[in-house]
Amino acid sequence: MWEKLDKISEMASFYLERSKVIQGNIANADTPNYVPKELIFERQLTEQALKLKKTDSKHIDPFPEETKKFKVEELNKYSGYDKNRVNVDEELGKLAETAVMYKTLVQALKKELTKMKLSITGR
């Protein structure tokens, strides 16, 4: 039960941070030489790519919790007349998608907490 809540809250945190990065891109749409950024869920990508796991208690954890979970990368795919690479339409689309995902995850988190409350109180 706690694992599920942790995963949901971790993904909600990702989408919240992603919306901040996208809003920064949109805010800098008129800034010359600005390169847009994208938030990457680094830990998930690394775990999938490496398939590492801890097989002995003396092994070092390949993914300690203290590591930064999200990574900001610069995108280099557009170029305007002022060398600004922000495509506002694409950024607005990503922002809308991010908002929907965040709201969905918050609703799922509320539902899981309601289930937990019901199991504790018995009502």
Backbone bond lengths (Angstrom), bond angles and torsions (degrees), N, CA, C in turn:
res aa  C-N    CA-C-N  psi(-1)  N-CA   C-N-CA  omega(-1)  CA-C   N-CA-C  phi
1 M - - - 1.448 - - 1.528 110.62 -
2 W 1.355 117.08 -47.13 1.456 120.77 -178.72 1.521 110.97 -66.51
3 E 1.344 116.03 -35.44 1.456 119.93 179.16 1.523 110.80 -59.85
4 K 1.324 115.12 -43.62 1.457 120.43 -179.52 1.526 110.62 -63.39
5 L 1.340 116.67 -43.48 1.467 120.45 178.26 1.525 111.19 -63.00
6 D 1.340 116.58 -39.80 1.464 120.45 178.86 1.524 111.47 -63.14
7 K 1.332 116.58 -43.52 1.467 120.58 -179.92 1.519 111.10 -64.52
8 I 1.329 116.46 -43.78 1.463 120.35 -179.82 1.527 110.41 -62.84
9 S 1.328 116.50 -45.67 1.460 119.03 -178.73 1.531 111.80 -68.38
10 E 1.326 116.85 -33.52 1.460 120.49 177.37 1.528 110.91 -65.29
11 M 1.325 116.44 -43.40 1.469 119.60 178.59 1.529 110.91 -68.80
12 A 1.328 117.99 -37.27 1.468 120.59 176.87 1.527 110.02 -62.53
13 S 1.332 116.95 -40.37 1.469 120.82 177.24 1.520 110.75 -61.95
14 F 1.330 116.19 -40.25 1.460 120.39 178.12 1.524 110.82 -59.89
15 Y 1.330 117.37 -48.06 1.461 120.19 -177.80 1.522 111.89 -68.60
16 L 1.319 117.73 -31.87 1.455 120.38 175.95 1.530 110.16 -65.52
17 E 1.326 116.86 -46.60 1.467 120.99 178.34 1.527 111.23 -65.70
18 R 1.337 116.43 -37.51 1.466 120.25 179.24 1.525 110.61 -62.73
19 S 1.333 116.58 -39.24 1.466 118.95 179.43 1.527 110.92 -63.87
20 K 1.333 117.82 -35.13 1.462 121.09 177.58 1.531 111.30 -65.11
21 V 1.334 116.33 -41.46 1.465 120.58 179.11 1.531 110.00 -65.25
22 I 1.329 117.09 -43.71 1.462 121.19 179.97 1.527 110.38 -64.40
23 Q 1.330 117.32 -41.71 1.464 120.40 177.88 1.528 110.96 -62.24
24 G 1.312 116.75 -36.04 1.466 120.95 175.23 1.521 111.45 -63.61
25 N 1.329 116.40 -40.27 1.462 120.35 177.18 1.528 111.03 -62.00
26 I 1.330 115.92 -45.54 1.463 120.45 -179.33 1.525 110.43 -64.66
27 A 1.327 117.05 -40.74 1.466 121.08 179.86 1.523 111.95 -63.47
28 N 1.324 117.02 -28.59 1.462 121.21 -179.33 1.522 113.15 -99.79
29 A 1.318 117.73 19.79 1.461 121.18 -177.54 1.529 112.66 -61.62
30 D 1.325 117.90 -26.09 1.466 121.44 179.98 1.523 113.74 -102.63
31 T 1.316 116.78 6.98 1.460 121.21 -179.06 1.527 109.65 -84.56
32 P 1.336 118.29 120.45 1.469 120.24 179.37 1.526 111.30 -59.79
33 N 1.307 115.86 142.14 1.471 125.03 177.27 1.528 114.03 63.47
34 Y 1.321 118.24 15.51 1.469 120.28 178.87 1.525 109.74 -76.57
35 V 1.315 115.69 134.15 1.467 121.65 177.58 1.531 107.23 -108.38
36 P 1.349 118.00 121.39 1.464 119.40 -179.12 1.524 112.07 -65.15
37 K 1.316 114.89 156.26 1.464 121.22 -178.47 1.524 109.74 -118.45
38 E 1.316 115.09 157.75 1.472 122.28 177.37 1.512 107.58 -135.03
39 L 1.326 116.41 141.50 1.459 121.36 178.93 1.524 108.48 -93.48
40 I 1.314 115.91 128.64 1.461 122.16 -178.46 1.526 107.96 -111.99
41 F 1.326 116.12 137.53 1.458 120.37 176.73 1.523 106.70 -83.04
42 E 1.328 115.00 83.08 1.460 123.00 -168.74 1.520 113.73 -60.04
43 R 1.315 117.74 -45.89 1.462 120.28 -175.40 1.525 111.12 -61.76
44 Q 1.332 116.40 -44.69 1.457 120.45 -179.38 1.524 110.39 -63.48
45 L 1.328 117.26 -43.55 1.456 120.36 179.81 1.520 111.26 -64.59
46 T 1.322 117.31 -40.61 1.457 121.15 -179.40 1.525 110.88 -67.41
47 E 1.319 117.65 -43.41 1.460 120.58 179.65 1.522 110.77 -61.69
48 Q 1.327 117.14 -41.21 1.459 120.38 -179.46 1.520 110.54 -68.16
49 A 1.327 116.86 -38.12 1.463 120.35 -176.83 1.523 111.86 -73.64
50 L 1.320 117.36 -40.04 1.461 120.30 -173.82 1.518 114.55 -93.82
51 K 1.316 118.30 -26.68 1.468 122.99 -178.59 1.526 111.45 52.62
52 L 1.339 116.34 42.84 1.460 120.89 179.10 1.517 110.35 -87.14
53 K 1.318 115.79 147.32 1.454 119.78 172.92 1.521 108.80 -149.36
54 K 1.310 114.89 158.04 1.459 122.39 -178.40 1.528 107.82 -88.79
55 T 1.339 117.40 115.72 1.461 121.20 -176.34 1.526 113.20 -103.26
56 D 1.335 116.93 -10.86 1.452 121.33 -179.76 1.521 108.19 -140.25
57 S 1.330 117.22 146.10 1.464 120.89 -177.61 1.530 112.43 -63.72
58 K 1.325 117.86 -20.08 1.466 121.52 -179.93 1.528 112.35 -87.11
59 H 1.311 117.18 -9.19 1.458 120.68 178.93 1.521 110.44 -72.67
60 I 1.306 115.28 149.91 1.460 120.62 174.60 1.519 107.99 -78.72
61 D 1.322 116.25 135.81 1.459 121.32 178.98 1.528 109.01 -64.09
62 P 1.355 118.51 122.06 1.467 119.97 -178.41 1.524 112.99 -68.10
63 F 1.326 118.42 -18.58 1.460 122.45 -178.67 1.523 109.99 -133.76
64 P 1.320 118.00 71.36 1.465 119.06 179.42 1.517 110.80 -64.09
65 E 1.331 115.85 148.81 1.464 121.68 -177.44 1.522 112.30 -64.73
66 E 1.351 117.67 -22.77 1.454 119.90 -176.87 1.530 112.36 -72.60
67 T 1.323 117.45 -18.14 1.454 119.43 -177.47 1.517 110.48 -68.99
68 K 1.295 115.08 152.59 1.452 120.79 179.60 1.524 108.49 -69.55
69 K 1.315 116.13 130.29 1.455 120.27 -175.03 1.512 112.90 -86.27
70 F 1.317 117.23 -25.67 1.454 120.76 -176.35 1.521 109.73 -116.85
71 K 1.306 115.49 145.43 1.455 120.94 -178.31 1.524 108.54 -128.65
72 V 1.322 117.23 134.12 1.458 121.67 178.04 1.516 108.03 -97.02
73 E 1.333 116.34 126.73 1.457 121.76 178.15 1.515 109.49 -120.90
74 E 1.321 116.05 148.65 1.457 120.85 176.89 1.520 109.58 -86.21
75 L 1.338 115.88 140.73 1.454 122.20 177.82 1.520 108.75 -100.17
76 N 1.320 117.84 137.41 1.465 121.68 -177.18 1.526 111.18 -125.65
77 K 1.325 117.66 51.67 1.456 117.06 -174.78 1.520 115.75 -113.95
78 Y 1.332 119.50 -10.68 1.457 121.76 -179.77 1.521 109.78 -123.30
79 S 1.308 115.55 157.77 1.448 118.97 174.44 1.519 108.73 -152.02
80 G 1.316 115.61 119.58 1.455 120.56 178.83 1.516 110.57 -94.48
81 Y 1.325 116.18 -172.72 1.461 120.58 -179.14 1.531 112.01 -64.97
82 D 1.329 117.05 -28.17 1.467 120.77 179.08 1.537 111.71 -102.17
83 K 1.321 115.67 18.90 1.470 123.93 -179.51 1.524 112.42 63.76
84 N 1.316 116.66 23.79 1.456 122.48 174.01 1.517 106.55 -89.14
85 R 1.299 116.92 131.35 1.466 120.53 -173.26 1.521 113.47 -105.77
86 V 1.317 118.41 16.32 1.459 121.54 -178.48 1.527 109.94 -84.49
87 N 1.332 116.17 124.41 1.460 122.34 172.36 1.534 105.56 -102.03
88 V 1.330 116.23 102.47 1.460 121.27 -172.19 1.530 111.06 -60.98
89 D 1.330 117.88 -40.75 1.467 120.18 179.91 1.523 111.58 -60.24
90 E 1.318 116.31 -43.77 1.473 119.85 179.01 1.531 110.61 -66.45
91 E 1.321 117.16 -41.02 1.466 120.76 179.39 1.525 111.02 -64.01
92 L 1.336 117.89 -39.97 1.463 120.94 177.72 1.528 110.93 -65.08
93 G 1.335 116.72 -37.49 1.469 120.44 175.66 1.514 111.94 -63.35
94 K 1.344 116.34 -43.53 1.463 120.33 178.28 1.529 111.05 -65.53
95 L 1.331 116.03 -35.98 1.460 120.13 179.22 1.527 111.02 -66.29
96 A 1.329 116.60 -41.06 1.469 120.35 177.89 1.526 110.72 -64.80
97 E 1.323 117.01 -43.92 1.470 121.35 178.21 1.526 110.26 -61.18
98 T 1.319 116.81 -42.99 1.457 121.94 -179.75 1.522 111.12 -63.73
99 A 1.331 116.52 -41.08 1.468 120.43 179.31 1.521 111.12 -63.42
100 V 1.333 117.12 -42.03 1.468 120.98 178.72 1.526 110.72 -63.90
101 M 1.320 116.82 -44.62 1.463 120.37 179.64 1.528 111.11 -63.56
102 Y 1.320 117.02 -42.23 1.463 120.78 179.89 1.530 110.55 -63.02
103 K 1.326 116.98 -47.12 1.461 120.54 179.89 1.524 111.13 -61.73
104 T 1.323 117.04 -40.22 1.464 121.52 178.63 1.528 110.70 -62.80
105 L 1.318 116.89 -44.25 1.462 120.55 -179.95 1.529 111.81 -67.20
106 V 1.328 117.42 -36.73 1.462 120.30 177.16 1.530 109.92 -65.40
107 Q 1.329 117.34 -40.66 1.468 120.76 177.09 1.525 110.61 -63.49
108 A 1.329 117.07 -41.57 1.469 120.57 178.12 1.531 110.55 -63.80
109 L 1.318 116.53 -39.48 1.457 120.53 178.16 1.524 110.97 -64.29
110 K 1.331 117.02 -42.74 1.467 121.02 177.06 1.527 110.96 -60.80
111 K 1.330 116.27 -41.47 1.463 120.41 -179.60 1.522 110.73 -64.58
112 E 1.317 117.16 -42.65 1.465 120.72 179.07 1.532 111.16 -65.16
113 L 1.322 116.86 -38.99 1.466 119.83 178.05 1.524 111.21 -67.73
114 T 1.325 117.21 -35.83 1.466 120.83 175.92 1.525 110.62 -63.99
115 K 1.324 116.56 -42.69 1.469 120.51 176.72 1.529 110.97 -59.77
116 M 1.324 115.33 -42.84 1.459 120.16 -179.37 1.536 109.74 -64.68
117 K 1.316 117.00 -43.21 1.461 121.08 179.60 1.518 110.51 -62.11
118 L 1.339 116.99 -42.18 1.452 120.99 178.73 1.523 111.99 -64.30
119 S 1.325 116.73 -38.73 1.461 119.11 179.62 1.532 111.98 -70.25
120 I 1.323 116.91 -29.65 1.468 120.23 178.83 1.520 110.86 -77.10
121 T 1.338 116.34 -46.13 1.466 119.46 -176.22 1.536 112.78 -82.48
122 G 1.325 116.17 -22.95 1.462 120.07 -179.63 1.503 113.59 78.39
123 R 1.292 118.13 15.49 1.467 122.38 179.53 1.480 111.81 -110.17
